[in-house]
């Protein structure tokens, strides 16, 4: 007796759905292995389709990398910034943000950042997206710093400078940690540095030859010390 299958035929994906599956697969692969792992063949294997299909939906890999990068780091930024609350002191939220970003649980995103900086040297589309995402991070932190200044919580007046310094510290420590070169407690060191930045009002007019941190400016002699070449000039004068 002949029987016929009554199983449902798999529904054919729409182009939009197929593109989303490919994109989500690439995001997952980048989180696991970094941006450098994203090739047409690797994404196809991840999703279970042919490389030709991936190339059809994503024909420009430079733009594809940039979009995957933006998705990953943008989601992290939104998650972290969502923790800032109007009812809490901004200062407390800043310390909580530092602890969150430096607790070692986000090394997958750190790897994506580090590889994006490197790959962006030869991929201008990716480089432009990196700059945009860094600007978004900086402006978000600066906005919260400005709120803290207005509320009298911190002394720093140059909120743009403080935001850049904070980002540089977080990015540097996280990048170092990828090769196991970092303080045992990154967050603790960052909290102490952050305290100095928040509680130290900027000096709008440092002494000549001295930076705002009290260090001699590059190329200029330290105050009270003879300039380079002074002894030689004095010696020459005495022989004339």
Rosetta blueprint (number, residue, H / E / L):
1 X L
2 X L
3 X L
4 X L
5 X L
6 X L
7 X L
8 X L
9 X L
10 X L
11 X L
12 X L
13 X L
14 X L
15 X H
16 X H
17 X H
18 X H
19 X H
20 X H
21 X H
22 X H
23 X H
24 X H
25 X H
26 X H
27 X H
28 X H
29 X H
30 X H
31 X H
32 X H
33 X H
34 X L
35 X H
36 X H
37 X H
38 X L
39 X L
40 X H
41 X H
42 X H
43 X H
44 X H
45 X H
46 X H
47 X H
48 X L
49 X L
50 X L
51 X H
52 X H
53 X H
54 X H
55 X H
56 X H
57 X H
58 X L
59 X L
60 X L
61 X H
62 X H
63 X H
64 X H
65 X H
66 X H
67 X H
68 X H
69 X H
70 X H
71 X H
72 X H
73 X H
74 X H
75 X H
76 X H
77 X H
78 X H
79 X H
80 X H
81 X H
82 X L
83 X L
84 X L
85 X L
86 X L
87 X L
88 X L
89 X L
90 X H
91 X H
92 X H
93 X H
94 X H
95 X H
96 X H
97 X H
98 X H
99 X H
100 X H
101 X H
102 X L
103 X L
104 X L
105 X L
106 X L
107 X H
108 X H
109 X H
110 X H
111 X H
112 X H
113 X H
114 X H
115 X H
116 X H
117 X H
118 X H
119 X H
120 X L
121 X L
122 X L
123 X L
124 X H
125 X H
126 X H
127 X H
128 X H
129 X H
130 X H
131 X H
132 X H
133 X H
134 X H
135 X H
136 X H
137 X H
138 X H
139 X H
140 X H
141 X H
142 X H
143 X H
144 X H
145 X H
146 X H
147 X H
148 X H
149 X H
150 X H
151 X L
152 X L
153 X L
154 X L
155 X L
156 X L
157 X L
158 X L
159 X H
160 X H
161 X H
162 X H
163 X H
164 X H
165 X H
166 X H
167 X H
168 X H
169 X H
170 X H
171 X H
172 X H
173 X H
174 X H
175 X H
176 X H
177 X H
178 X L
179 X L
180 X L
181 X L
182 X L
183 X L
184 X L
185 X L
186 X H
187 X H
188 X H
189 X H
190 X H
191 X H
192 X H
193 X H
194 X H
195 X H
196 X H
197 X H
198 X H
199 X H
200 X L
201 X L
202 X L
203 X L
204 X L
205 X L
206 X L
207 X L
208 X L
209 X L
210 X E
211 X L
212 X L
213 X L
214 X L
215 X L
216 X E
217 X L
218 X L
219 X L
220 X L
221 X L
222 X L
223 X L
224 X L
225 X L
226 X L
227 X L
228 X L
229 X L
230 X H
231 X H
232 X H
233 X H
234 X H
235 X H
236 X H
237 X H
238 X H
239 X H
240 X L
